Amino acid sequence: MSLALPILQQQPAAAPAGKAHEPMGFFTDTTVCIGCNDNTLRLSGDTWRHVKFIEQFPEPYQGRWLMMSDVCKHCVQAPCLEVCPTGAIIRTEFDTVVIQSDTCNGCRDCIGACPFGVIDINHVSGTAQKCTLCYDRISAGLEPACSKACPTDSIQFGPVQMLRDRAAARVEQLHSLGEKGAYLYGADPKGPLGGLNAFFLLVDEPEVYGLPREPKLPTRNLVRSTLLSTVGAIVMAAVGALTLRARRITQVKETTGPEAAP
C-alpha cells in the first residue's frame, strides 16, 4: 500500500493546521541489546530492522559479543532523497524519510546513494523499500512496532532532541561505570549528513558495526568527478588527434610513394 504524502525535498512537510510536529526518531543503545530479534519479528511484511552480531573473542572465554539492531537512519540530509529522479522519496512532517512505492520506478539510484545499505528492492513490486519509521503508526499517535516490542529499551522512540539528551546522559553513566569507549554515532546535528534521526550508542569503532565513519552526500563528489571527467576528455581528445595525424601521415606516404618521404 502506498503512502499518499506530498512530494518534497530535504525540508520537512508542513504539519496539519494546529498540529506542530517536532522531528521524531530512534535512539538505539547497543549496550543493552540482547539480540532477541523481537523487534524484527513484530514487523509486518518485509523486515527493515536487522540485528548484527559481532563476536570479539581474542582468546577462548575472554571476549564479548556486540549486538546492534540496525535500521534506516532517516538522515537529516538524506543521500537517497537527493538522487531520486521521480520524487518518490520524501521527507514527512516528522522529519523522517519515506519511499512512496506508487511513484518509484525501481531505478535503484537510492540503493547506490545510501551509505548505510538499508534500502532494498521489493521483488514483487519491483520498487525500492526501507523502514518508514512506522509512518502509519506514528501518524495515529502510536509507537513504532520495533521499539514497542523491544524488551530492554535498547530501541527508544521519541522527539529527536529529547533522545539526544537522554543518550548523552547514558554515555556519561557508562563512562562513570568504566566503559570509557562509549560514544554516540550520528547524534551530532553538525556532523555528517546533518545528523541522523536514528542514531546509536556504540562501544567500538563504527566500522566494527558495519557503519561508515564519514557518510557523505553524493553531491560532495561532484567537483572531483567533474575535474576527472574534464581531464579524461582532454586526454582522449589529444590521443585522438595524434592518432588521426599519424594515420594521415601514413596515408600520404602510401599515396605519393617512398620518394616523397623525408
C-alpha positions, 0 to 999 in steps of 0.5 A: 500500500502506498503512502499518499504524502506530498512530494518534497525535498530535504525540508520537512512537510508542513504539519496539519493546521494546529498540529506542530510536529517536532522531528521524531526518531530512534535512539538505539543503545547497543549496550543493552541489546540482547539480540532477541530479534523481537523487534524484527519479528513484530514487523509486518511484511518485509523486515527493515530492522536487522540485528548484527552480531559481532563476536570479539573473542581474542582468546577462548572465554575472554571476549564479548559479543556486540549486538546492534539492531540496525535500521534506516537512519532517516538522515537529516540530509538524506543521500537517497532523497537527493538522487531520486529522479521521480520524487518518490522519496520524501521527507514527512512532517516528522522529519523522517524519510519515506519511499512512496512505492506508487511513484518509484520506478525501481531505478535503484539510484537510492540503493547506490546513494545510501551509505548505510545499505538499508534500502532494498528492492521489493521483488514483487513490486519491483520498487525500492523499500526501507523502514518508514519509521512506522509512518502509519503508526506514528501518524495515529499517535502510536509507537513504532512496532520495533521499539514497542516490542523491544524488551530492554529499551535498547530501541527508544522512540521519541522527539529527536532532541529529547533522545539526544539528551537522554543518550548523552546522559547514558554515555556519561553513566557508562563512562562513570561505570568504566566503559570509557569507549562509549560514544554516540554515532550520528547524534551530532546535528553538525556532523555528517549528513546533518545528523541522523534521526536514528542514531546509536550508542556504540562501544567500538569503532563504527566500522566494527558495526558495519557503519561508515565513519564519514557518510557523505552526500553524493553531491560532495563528489561532484567537483572531483568527478567533474575535474576527472571527467574534464581531464579524461576528455582532454586526454582522449581528445589529444590521443585522438588527434595524434592518432588521426595525424599519424594515420594521415601521415601514413596515408600520404606516404602510401599515396605519393610513394617512398620518394616523397618521404623525408 
